Amino acid sequence: MRTYHLGRDSPPSRVFLPWFEREAEPGATLLVDWKHCAATDPGLAEALRWILATRHDVRVVITAGTPDEVPEHLRPWVRTSFLALHGLSGFTKAEAWRGDWSSVPVGYDGDRVVVDLVRFDGQYPIGAHLHTTSRDTLRSLVLGLMTTHSPKLFQVMFVDAHDTDAFDGLERAPHAHSHFLDVATDPAQVTEALLAESERRLEVVGNTWTVFAHRGLDQVLPQLLVCVSGLRDILAAHPDFGATLEAVARDTGKSGVQLLLDGPHESAPHEVPACIVPDDLDELAKSLPRLMHEPEPVPGFFALHGVPGGFDRQRTWRKRPVREQFRAVVGVDEHSRPVELDLKSASLQDGMGPHGEITGPTGARAEMLRAVLLGQLLRHSPDDLQVVLLDFHGSGVFAGLDRAPHVHGHYRGIPPVIADRLVEALKGEHQRRTGVLAASGYRTTWDYRFARDNGAPLDPLPELLVCVDSPRDLLRAHPDLLGVLTTFGELGRTCGEHLLLSGPEPADALGGFLRFRFEHTGSGWTRRISRSVENVALPPDLGERTRSLPHAMQKVEPLHDPLLPPPLHEWSRLTLDELGSTSAEHGSVPLGLLDNPFEHTVEVFHAGFGRGGHGAIVGKPGSGRTTALRTLTESITRTFGSTAGFHLADGPLHGRPDARHVVVTASTWAEVPGFITDDLAWGVELKLADPAWSIVDERRQANLPDRPGTGLCARVGRQVRIATS
């Protein structure tokens, strides 16, 4: 006969129940999901009472977690639902496999009966060895563990004294490690397998930490539950099998093997309480294992991060406990369980960082970078996280991400002139951070942030994530960057500096600092951390989120000052009026702008004459030296009222003028008179015909853009842009 299900996907109960009363065929069954229907229909109890009183030819079954959830007059028709017992309305791996090993419901006895599989050996958690005298509670416990735990965390070895249906359906779940039959006849095979598995696990784990105590990041083996049916018959035929169980039980702390026996034994002292198991246990023992093998689609980005409504500043940028800070989901594993990345140091709250890498082809690499970075940006405000993006080949792997307010610099192509500035800027940022910590008296950025979150009057000091794409090629072209990146690698955990390297192959030069790696292979992505390897499937909508999420964040958070201002040679126009004025008593005049990447800024470049001395503007024809001299003349006039006391010569100088200050232009430094170079107060080296003629820095001169008015400061070697008058 037909069964009518009244629940989440059915018509509203207030519509369906009157129809069922009138039209349902004799012998039909009405299956009511009480939790869902009662929440939407306050008249449900009365409608069911009427059907039960008037339709004696139909069957009513009410599913609920416990009978107490249903009005007393309906309780005779209640059948406890296995999924409801576990707080589920249906089964999906993404929702269900989030269980707690220390709290597994098996049935009810008035209230829910919950089994704790954890015991403590001193301060360390270990697995509890259990026994039960009921076939149903054993099956309910095993299926409960399967329903709420991924096979990555939990597997089962089934041991049957004969060839019974004790594990019927359960052995088809992906959690099934092995299944031994007729063990009462000959337990040699299972004995050998048990001892070998225990020994193998101890060898893998070693003596430094336990499988059981590391159920997350560092777990390399799933917990193994050895379920024995027909224990009495096995021990009657082979008493020495008890010694095997006791040997396995002794190593549970490190091997992660636990016992679940269907009868009392010294090796399993903890009894599963007697209780009434759900009515649909056997039905679901057959259907759920099949569902567990079915693939599930990867959730979208926002659903994966638990914010189906999208970005909301108050919710997504809220303060979180330390363990959750800088921890974000990247994708899901083959069992639809979230795979996370935690940028914190391994020594702090199960962190996975502070540094790591992504290896794979350009297109795949860009997708993983989006997954990693968007997750961190979604969960942290710009006051908590800053990002610098270095795309050496200009391949566009960070495209779209650079619009987020967290990004303090996106550098594509990275020619030598930018690389030199980056070296100084990153050095300056590291010194700034160490200075802030020293001045405030805190050892690490975590100590600093904790104090600030608890009311200390401190400015934000966000973590800094430096993302470098193609680091091998970058360091080959610009080896000076290796020093500052090495500093970040060595001291990052203290100063809040993180490296995320990405490329087609591992970054050997900085490999010693890297703790996590996302690696793309022919079969997809894997996350590797020490001995832990997880498969990762990424959300399907990363492209869409890369376009929309940074834009949404900009609406609520302005962009911060960049790590580096635009290069001076890229400025479209610079006039003397934009530089302001100085007092004559300072003895200097504004002439242009001076790049100061160490301080992340530019400053006015002054030609200083306060203590005497001379000046020189050197550059090839067309480099802007005549315009520079014209600007200098105008600036001197504005500052001092006239050029009295100055001798300004555009070209070769014959003899020594009778003036306190002499400034000349020349094509090479060799053309500058010795009395000027011997007493040079300031100088500008514009583009030379031959970089080898530089007295500042031959390499920087060679890399200097060939733009009129662009040069190097002779005293500090940084880039100068001369204004026009």
Summary of the structure (lengths in Angstrom):
residues: 725
radius of gyration: 36.6
end to end distance: 96.7
largest distance: 125.3
contacts: 2397
relative contact order: 0.07
helix: 37%
strand: 25%
